[in-house]
Amino acid sequence: YAIEEMTSRIAVVTKHGLNAAITKRYGLKLGLLVAAIVSFANVATIAADIGGMSAVLGLLSHMDYRWFLVPVGSLLAYMLYKGDYAAVSRFLFILTPFFLVYVAASYLSNPDFAQVVGELYRVSTKPDYLLVAIAMLGTTISPYLLFWQATEEVEEHRGVAELRDEQQGVLAGMFYTQLIAIAIIIG
């Protein structure tokens, strides 16, 4: 939450996206380095997303997921090329309530909620626990998300007076994403 909220503040105050603010403050070389790192991370994230969507289609169709890699990637490229950002953003926003299916599935799996709560707050140095902690952190603080958050603030022309509302929006978004992530783990 704190990192997302800081990103919003930087964008609202500077009236620049995150990379533009970094470049302006620290110079072109660091700005280009950050852009290259984020670009690499974004390509890896997109590849993982295409792989995940293909795997789901493979499971549903009982076919090898590799058959779906090119069609899914092509469909996404077409949507990004032909569609405008607002339409894609609106479509993805409409899909967000469907993630609540994970919450229902985790409840219907009838877990021992006392054990679940105990395990959520358990601190351990076992590799499995560290891997889950890193995964939770990595899905929450994705590089593209920070840059997207700042760009949204600039594009929507938010001012300092609107920061309180934006803080509440970021907090609600973080709560929602963590609820879904925990539901996925439980289910």
N, C-alpha and C positions, 0 to 999 in steps of 0.2 A: 504494500500500500504506500509506504513512504517513498519508494523509488518512483512509482507511477505518479504520485502526487507532486513530487519534485519536478518531474518531467513536464507536467501540466503547468506548474508555476514558471519554469524557465521559458516555455513557449509563450505564455500569456504576457509575461513581463518584457521579453525581448522582441516579441512579435515575429520570431523566426522559428523554423523547425529545429530539431535538436542538432542535426549535423551543421546547419548554418550557424547556430549559436556557438557550437564548438569551434568551427572554422574562424568565426569572427573573434572569438576570445583567445584561441590558442594557435591560430595560424593555419595556412593551407595544408602544410605537410601532415599535421595531426588530423585535420579534417578529412584528407584523402585516405589516411590510414584507417580511421574509424569507418569511413564509407566502405572501404575494401573489406574490413572485418565483418561489418554488418551485412554486406552483400553476400559474402561466403556463408554466413550463418543463415541468411534468408534462403539461399539456394538449397542448403542442406535441409532446412525446415520444409520447404516446398517439396523436395524429393521425398522426405519422410511422410508428408501428408498424402502425396500421390500414391506412395506405397501402401499407406494405411487404407485409403479409399479402395485401391485395387484389391487389397487383401479381403476387405469386407465383401466386395463384389465376387471375389473368388469363393468365399465361404458360402454366399447365398446361391451361387450358380453351380457349385461343386466343380469348378474349373480351376486350373492353375492361375494364381493371381497375376502372373507375368503377362497373360493375354490382355489384361485390362490396363497395364501401365501406359501404353501409347494412347489408347482412346481417352482415358481419364485425363492425362496430361494435355492432350489436344483439346478436349472440351474446356478445361480450365483456361488454356491459352486463348481459345476462341472467345470465351466469356470476358476475359480481361481486355482483349483486343477490340471486340465489337461493343461490349457494354461500357457504360460509363461508371465511374467510381461510385456515384451516388446510388445507382441501381444495384450494383453488386453489394454495397454496404447495406442497403435496405433489405435485400434478399437474405443476407447473412444474419441481420438483426431479427428478421421474421423467424429464422430457424432456431434462435436461442432458446425459446421455451421447450423445444423438443428435447433438449438436454436433460430436462426434468425426468425423462424416462429412466435415466440412470439412477435417480433418487428412488423412484418407485421400484426399480429392479433390485436395488440394494436392500430396500425394506422387505420386499417379497422373498428375498433369499433367506430371510429369517435368521439374521446373525444374532449372536449373543452381544447385545448392545453394551453391557458392562465391560466385556472383554474388548470390544471395539474402542470404547472411550479410553480404557486403560492402555491399549496399544497405541492410540493416537498420541498420547502424551508421554509415552515411554521413551526414555533417552537411552540409546544403545550405541555401541561402537561396532556392532556386527556389520559386516559388509552389506547384507541385505537391507538393513535399516538405513545405512548411509546412502545406498543407492536410491531408495525411495525418497529420502529427504532431498537429495540432489535433483531427482526427477520432479518433485513438487516445486522446488525452487526454480528449476529450469523452465517449467511450463508456465510459471507465474511471471518470471522476469525474462521473457524472451526479448532478444535484441530488437526484432521488428516491432514489438509491442510498444517499446519506449519511443521509437521514432514515429510510429503511427500516432500515438497519443499526442505528441507534440504537434504533429502536422494537423491533426483534427482541431486542436485549440486554435492554431493560426488560421485555418480555413474557415472556421466558424466565427472568427473575429471576436473571440471572448476577451473581456476586459478584466482588470483586477477585481472589480466589484462582483464579478460572477464566480470568483474562485471558490467561495463557500459552497455554491451549488455543485461545482465541478468536484470538489473534495468529496461530497456526499455521493456523487455518481461513481467516482473511482472506488470509494469504499464499498458501495453496493456491488460493483463489478467484481472486485476482489473477493468479496464474500461469496458471490454466486459461483465464480470459477472454482474456488476452494471446496464449496459444497459439492459441486459436480465431480471434482477430482477425488474427493473422499468417497463419494458414492460409487465411483468406478472401482476404487480399490476394495471397498467392502463387497461389491457385487461380484 
